[in-house]
Amino acid sequence: MILNAVIEKDEFGYFAQIPELKGCVTQGNTYEEVLFNIQEAAELYLESLKTEELHA
């Protein structure tokens, strides 16, 4: 499954979200950290869904 992440930088660090997964957001101090965090957040988000929700 391919998902797009939106990553933004501000004075406090990096912020990432996956628009297709409502509420799947994270932050990090570096680009590498936020990239790792959003990948992990997406995996956990998808694992938490019921089978019916995945195919809706």
N, C-alpha and C positions, 0 to 999 in steps of 0.2 A: 504494500500500500504506500503510495506516495502522497505526502501532505506538504503543504507550503507553510513555512514559518515566517512571520514578520518579526524582524529584529531591529530594534531602535536603540540608539545610544544617546544618553544625556549626561549631565554633569555628575550623576551618581553611579553610572555604570551602564549596563545593558539590560534591556527588557525584551522578552520574546513572547509571542502568542501564536497559536494555530487557529485561524478563524473558523475552520471547519469543525473544530472541537471546542464547543462553547465552554468557556471557563478554563481552558488549558493554557496557562500562562506561567512564566517564571522570570527570574532575574539572575544576573551574575555580574561579577566585577570585571571580567574580561570577555571578549568575543568567544573564545574557546570554552570558557566556563558556561556561558549562556547557551551555547550550541549543545554542549553535553547535557545541560539541565533540561532543555526543551525536548531533546530526544527521549530522555528518561521520563519526563512528564507525559509525553504522548504515549509511550509504551504502557505506563501505569494507567492512564486514562482508558486506553483501549482494552486493557485487561479487566478493568472494572465494569465494562459494559456487558450486558446480557447478550446472548446470541441473537435474539430478536432485534435488539437495538443496532447491532452491527449491520444488519441487512435491511434496515429501514430506509 
